[in-house]
Amino acid sequence: MTGLTAYPDAPVELLRTATRSAFSNLVDETIELAADFMIIAGDLYDGSWKDHNTGIFFCKEMGRLKKAGIAVYLLFGNHDAASEMTKKLNLPDNVHVFEHRACSTFRHAGLKVALHGRSFKDAATTENLVTGYPPPVAGMLNIGVLHTALEGNSAHPNYAPCSLLELHAKGYDYWALGHVHEYQLYQGASTVVFPGNLQGRSVRELGPRGAVVVTADETGVTHTERLFVDVLRWHAAEVDAAGCQTMNDVVGCIGAALAAHVDASPAGIPSALRINIVGRTAAHGELFGLERQLRAEVLALVAALGADRVWVEKVVISTEGIDDGQAVADRADALADLQAILQEAHNDPEFLKALRDDLLPLVTKAPIELQTSVAYFNDIRSGDLTRLIEDVRPGLIAHLARAE
């Protein structure tokens, strides 16, 4: 969460504790539902603990489940593989951990349920682990627990790759999968589920998050239902500024979008919202370089709506000018000359070198959160400034033309 320092108005405490709060909500719901057991299919931890407080927190939550008579079957994935974890604590005896040397099977006491799984020894586990899972146990509900990218999930590292056909062919009733953060359900010979993660951690993980409640009987899995336990939800809103003439018009459009978002959101779950302003608009020049001013205007709107409901993570200006620059070119003045220079700048090595020399000190001194969030920084370091010039030119010219 180091990037939060770039946002002085961020709900830092809520964001930092969100994943633990979501997990506590999951335990609350599990006890309330009187579930027979819980399955955790990997990436419980995001790498080794900085201190033992992480493990102590988990033991406390597992202790709550033990008092309720609820077993837990725990598998470790790439982020918490055996080779990644340097600290450990003894877990309560209701927690059963799948081995990493080979697939292990647990039979749930009192239920005709067999759970098969294998934890990761190393983070970069690229072998197909499914081939080592045993045949189903006759007369039992068979559950496979696996941390995998599965076929077609190119957005995630290809760890423990396997196909959906392989999972169905194994003959298990249910597959509890980890690794992919988005909820996915596949029906067939087996019911195959990625529950996703419990709490969205950035704008790349939008919408409600949680676990999956599975109901089964002697015939197999009869029902699955999502269980939302997140405490803050990330959203992205696109605002079309095509009809706007001024920044004030744009602010009005954003206000309408914010009001609609608040009306559609659950009252008890605050939103972290990224707003993207798009469209070909006459306001493009006025907006150029004024993300901070526009964000201040948006924060005022949020305050009026109820700041506890929405936190605006970022306002991104992705607008375009209405004309293609021909109107400026026809003026035949200093502004037209500047536009012509910028249009040819990518072919001028002396200009590019001078620009890089001016910008490089800024890049090297920037805070760490900017190093990772400003896309142009890598271009400046490499000396390839074509994209930067192409992106800045139309906005700068429109801004200067409007100011004039």
C-alpha positions in Angstrom: 0.0 0.0 0.0 3.0 2.3 -0.4 1.2 4.2 -3.2 -1.4 5.5 -0.7 1.0 8.2 0.3 0.3 10.0 -3.0 -3.3 10.5 -1.8 -3.5 12.6 1.4 -7.3 12.1 1.5 -7.2 8.3 1.1 -9.0 6.2 3.8 -5.6 4.6 4.7 -6.7 2.6 7.7 -9.7 1.1 5.9 -7.5 0.2 2.9 -4.7 -1.3 5.0 -7.0 -3.5 7.1 -9.5 -4.4 4.3 -8.1 -7.8 3.5 -8.1 -8.9 7.2 -11.6 -7.4 7.8 -12.9 -9.3 4.7 -11.4 -12.6 6.1 -13.0 -11.9 9.5 -16.3 -11.4 7.7 -15.8 -14.7 6.0 -15.3 -16.5 9.3 -18.3 -14.7 10.8 -20.5 -15.9 7.9 -19.0 -19.4 8.0 -20.0 -19.7 11.7 -23.4 -18.2 11.1 -24.1 -20.7 8.3 -22.9 -23.6 10.4 -20.8 -24.8 7.5 -19.2 -28.2 7.8 -15.8 -27.0 6.6 -13.9 -24.3 4.8 -11.4 -24.7 1.9 -8.7 -22.2 1.3 -7.1 -22.9 -2.1 -3.8 -20.9 -1.9 -2.3 -17.5 -1.6 -3.5 -17.0 1.9 -0.4 -14.9 2.4 1.3 -12.6 -0.1 4.8 -13.8 0.6 6.6 -14.3 3.9 5.4 -12.3 6.9 7.2 -9.2 8.0 6.5 -10.3 11.6 4.5 -12.9 13.4 1.3 -10.8 13.8 0.0 -12.0 10.4 0.2 -15.6 11.6 -1.2 -14.8 15.0 -4.2 -13.1 13.3 -4.8 -16.2 11.2 -4.5 -18.5 14.2 -7.1 -16.4 16.1 -9.6 -16.7 13.2 -9.0 -20.4 12.9 -9.6 -20.7 16.7 -13.0 -19.1 16.2 -13.8 -21.8 13.7 -12.5 -24.6 16.0 -14.8 -23.4 18.8 -17.7 -23.7 16.3 -16.6 -27.3 15.3 -15.7 -26.2 11.7 -12.7 -27.9 10.0 -10.4 -26.0 7.5 -8.5 -27.5 4.6 -5.6 -25.3 3.6 -3.5 -25.4 0.5 -0.6 -23.1 -0.3 -0.1 -21.5 -3.7 2.6 -19.5 -5.5 2.6 -16.5 -3.1 2.8 -18.6 0.1 4.7 -21.6 -1.3 6.9 -23.5 1.1 10.1 -21.9 -0.3 8.6 -18.4 0.1 7.7 -18.6 3.8 10.4 -18.1 6.4 8.2 -17.8 9.5 5.7 -20.3 10.7 3.4 -20.9 13.7 1.6 -24.1 14.8 -2.0 -24.0 13.7 -5.0 -25.2 15.6 -5.8 -28.9 15.1 -8.9 -28.1 13.1 -6.7 -26.8 10.2 -5.5 -29.5 7.8 -2.6 -28.5 5.5 -2.1 -30.3 2.1 1.5 -31.5 1.7 3.8 -30.1 -1.1 5.8 -33.2 -1.7 2.9 -35.1 -3.2 -0.9 -35.0 -3.4 -2.5 -35.8 0.0 -6.0 -36.8 0.8 -8.1 -35.9 3.9 -11.3 -37.7 4.8 -13.6 -35.4 6.8 -14.6 -37.0 10.1 -18.3 -37.8 10.2 -19.0 -37.0 6.6 -18.5 -39.0 3.4 -16.1 -36.5 2.0 -12.6 -36.9 0.6 -10.5 -33.8 -0.2 -7.4 -34.2 -2.4 -4.8 -31.4 -2.8 -1.2 -30.5 -3.2 0.5 -27.3 -2.0 3.3 -25.6 -3.9 6.8 -26.2 -2.9 8.2 -23.4 -5.1 6.4 -20.2 -6.3 7.2 -21.0 -9.9 5.5 -24.3 -10.1 5.0 -24.9 -13.8 4.3 -28.7 -13.8 0.8 -30.1 -14.2 -0.1 -31.2 -10.7 -3.4 -32.8 -11.6 -1.7 -35.9 -13.1 -0.6 -36.8 -9.6 -4.0 -36.5 -8.0 -5.5 -39.9 -7.0 -8.7 -41.5 -8.4 -11.9 -40.6 -6.6 -12.7 -42.5 -3.4 -15.7 -44.7 -4.0 -18.9 -43.9 -2.0 -17.6 -40.4 -1.1 -18.0 -36.8 -2.3 -14.7 -36.1 -3.8 -13.2 -32.6 -3.8 -10.1 -31.5 -5.6 -8.2 -28.5 -4.2 -5.8 -26.9 -6.6 -3.9 -23.7 -7.2 -3.8 -23.2 -11.0 -3.9 -20.7 -13.8 -6.1 -23.2 -15.8 -6.3 -22.9 -19.5 -7.2 -19.5 -21.0 -6.2 -17.3 -18.0 -3.4 -15.5 -19.7 -3.7 -12.6 -17.3 -2.2 -14.7 -14.5 1.2 -16.5 -14.4 0.9 -20.0 -15.9 1.4 -21.9 -12.6 0.3 -25.6 -12.3 -1.2 -25.5 -15.8 -4.0 -27.9 -16.7 -7.2 -28.0 -18.8 -10.8 -28.0 -17.8 -11.2 -31.3 -19.6 -8.5 -32.8 -17.3 -10.4 -31.7 -14.2 -13.7 -33.1 -15.5 -12.0 -36.4 -16.4 -10.6 -36.9 -12.9 -14.1 -38.0 -11.7 -14.3 -35.6 -8.7 -17.6 -33.9 -7.8 -16.1 -30.5 -7.1 -12.9 -28.6 -7.8 -12.0 -25.7 -5.4 -9.5 -23.6 -7.4 -7.2 -20.7 -6.3 -4.8 -18.3 -8.1 -7.3 -16.5 -10.5 -8.7 -13.4 -8.7 -12.0 -13.3 -10.7 -15.0 -15.4 -9.9 -15.5 -18.2 -12.5 -17.8 -21.2 -12.5 -17.6 -24.1 -14.9 -20.3 -26.8 -15.0 -19.9 -30.3 -16.4 -18.9 -33.7 -15.1 -17.5 -31.8 -12.1 -18.4 -28.4 -10.7 -15.3 -26.2 -11.0 -15.1 -22.9 -9.2 -12.6 -20.0 -8.8 -14.2 -18.0 -6.0 -11.8 -15.1 -6.7 -10.3 -13.1 -3.8 -12.1 -11.9 -0.7 -11.2 -8.2 -1.2 -10.3 -6.2 -4.2 -6.9 -4.6 -3.7 -6.7 -2.1 -6.6 -8.7 -0.7 -9.5 -7.6 -3.8 -11.4 -9.9 -5.8 -9.2 -13.4 -4.2 -9.7 -16.7 -5.0 -8.1 -17.9 -7.3 -5.3 -15.6 -9.9 -3.9 -15.9 -12.9 -1.7 -16.2 -16.7 -1.3 -18.5 -19.4 -2.6 -20.9 -21.4 -0.5 -21.4 -25.0 -1.8 -24.3 -27.2 -0.9 -23.9 -31.0 -1.5 -25.6 -34.2 -0.6 -25.1 -37.9 -1.4 -25.9 -37.2 -5.1 -23.1 -34.6 -5.4 -23.0 -30.8 -5.5 -26.6 -29.4 -5.6 -26.0 -25.6 -5.4 -23.4 -22.9 -5.4 -23.8 -19.3 -4.3 -21.5 -16.4 -4.0 -20.9 -14.9 -0.6 -19.7 -11.3 -0.6 -17.5 -10.4 2.4 -15.5 -7.4 1.1 -15.5 -4.1 3.0 -14.6 -1.7 0.2 -15.2 -2.0 -3.5 -13.2 -0.7 -6.4 -15.1 0.8 -9.4 -14.2 2.6 -12.6 -16.5 5.2 -14.0 -16.2 6.5 -17.6 -17.6 10.1 -18.1 -18.2 11.2 -21.7 -17.3 14.9 -22.1 -18.2 15.1 -25.8 -20.9 17.7 -25.3 -18.9 19.8 -22.8 -17.6 23.3 -23.7 -15.7 24.1 -20.4 -14.3 22.4 -17.3 -17.4 23.4 -15.4 -19.5 21.5 -17.9 -17.2 18.5 -17.3 -17.5 18.8 -13.5 -21.3 18.8 -14.0 -21.2 15.5 -15.9 -18.9 14.0 -13.3 -21.4 15.1 -10.6 -24.2 13.3 -12.3 -22.1 10.2 -12.7 -21.2 10.3 -9.0 -24.8 10.7 -7.9 -25.8 7.7 -10.0 -23.0 5.6 -8.6 -23.9 6.4 -5.0 -27.5 5.6 -5.6 -26.6 2.2 -7.1 -24.1 1.3 -4.4 -24.8 -0.6 -1.1 -25.0 1.9 1.7 -22.7 -0.1 4.0 -19.8 -0.6 1.6 -17.7 2.4 0.6 -16.4 2.7 -3.0 -12.9 3.4 -4.2 -13.6 5.1 -7.6 -11.4 5.9 -10.6 -13.0 8.4 -13.0 -11.9 8.4 -16.6 -12.9 11.5 -18.7 -13.2 10.5 -22.4 -14.5 11.9 -25.7 -13.7 14.5 -28.3 -14.6 17.8 -26.6 -14.1 21.5 -26.8 -13.0 21.4 -23.2 -9.9 19.4 -24.0 -7.6 22.4 -24.0 -8.9 23.7 -20.7 -8.5 20.2 -19.1 -4.9 19.8 -20.3 -2.6 19.3 -17.3 -5.3 20.1 -14.8 -5.9 16.6 -13.3 -5.2 18.0 -9.8 -7.6 20.9 -10.1 -10.3 18.6 -11.6 -9.8 16.1 -8.8 -10.2 18.9 -6.2 -13.5 19.8 -7.9 -14.6 16.1 -7.7 -13.6 15.9 -4.0 -16.0 18.8 -3.4 -18.8 16.9 -5.1 -18.0 13.8 -3.1 -18.1 15.8 0.2 -21.5 17.0 -0.7 -22.7 13.5 -1.4 -21.2 12.0 1.7 -17.4 11.4 1.8 -17.9 8.2 3.7 -19.6 6.6 0.7 -16.9 7.3 -2.0 -13.2 7.8 -2.2 -12.0 9.1 -5.6 -8.7 7.2 -6.2 -7.8 9.1 -9.4 -9.2 11.3 -12.1 -7.8 10.4 -15.5 -8.2 12.8 -18.4 -8.4 10.8 -21.7 -10.1 13.4 -23.8 -9.2 14.5 -27.4 -9.6 17.9 -29.1 -12.4 18.4 -31.5 -10.2 19.3 -34.5 -7.1 17.6 -35.9 -4.9 20.7 -35.6 -5.7 22.0 -39.1 -7.4 25.1 -37.6 -4.1 26.0 -35.8 -2.0 25.3 -38.8 -4.1 27.7 -40.9 -3.4 30.5 -38.5 0.2 30.8 -39.7 1.4 32.4 -36.5 3.7 31.4 -33.6 1.3 28.8 -32.3 1.1 27.2 -35.7 5.0 27.2 -35.8 5.0 25.5 -32.4 2.6 22.8 -33.5 4.7 22.1 -36.6 7.9 21.8 -34.5 6.2 19.4 -32.1 4.8 17.3 -35.0 8.4 16.8 -36.3 10.1 16.6 -32.9 10.4 12.9 -32.9 12.8 13.2 -35.9 15.0 15.8 -34.2 17.7 14.0 -32.1 19.1 17.2 -30.6 15.6 18.2 -29.4 15.0 14.8 -28.0 18.3 14.7 -26.2 17.7 18.1 -24.7 14.2 17.2 -23.6 15.4 13.9 -22.0 18.2 15.8 -20.2 15.7 18.2 -18.7 13.2 15.5 -17.6 15.6 12.8 -16.3 16.4 14.6 -13.0 12.7 14.8 -12.3 12.3 11.1 -13.0 15.2 10.1 -10.7 14.0 12.3 -7.8 10.3 11.3 -8.0 8.8 9.4 -5.1 8.5 5.7 -5.4 4.7 5.8 -5.9 5.2 7.9 -9.0 8.0 5.7 -10.3 5.4 2.9 -10.8 2.4 4.9 -11.7 3.6 7.4 -14.4 3.8 5.5 -17.7 6.2 8.0 -19.3 9.0 7.5 -16.8 10.3 4.3 -18.4 10.2 6.1 -21.8 12.2 9.0 -20.4 14.8 6.7 -19.0 15.2 4.8 -22.3 15.2 8.0 -24.4 12.2 7.1 -26.4 10.1 10.2 -26.1 7.8 9.7 -29.2 4.8 8.7 -27.2 5.2 11.5 -24.7 5.4 14.1 -27.4 2.5 12.7 -29.3 0.3 12.6 -26.2 1.2 16.0 -25.0 1.1 18.0 -28.3 -2.6 18.2 -29.0 -3.5 19.0 -25.4 -0.8 21.6 -25.1 -1.7 23.3 -28.4 -5.4 23.3 -27.5 -4.6 24.7 -24.1 -2.5 27.5 -25.5 -5.1 28.3 -28.2 -7.8 28.6 -25.6 -5.7 30.7 -23.3 -4.9 33.1 -26.1 
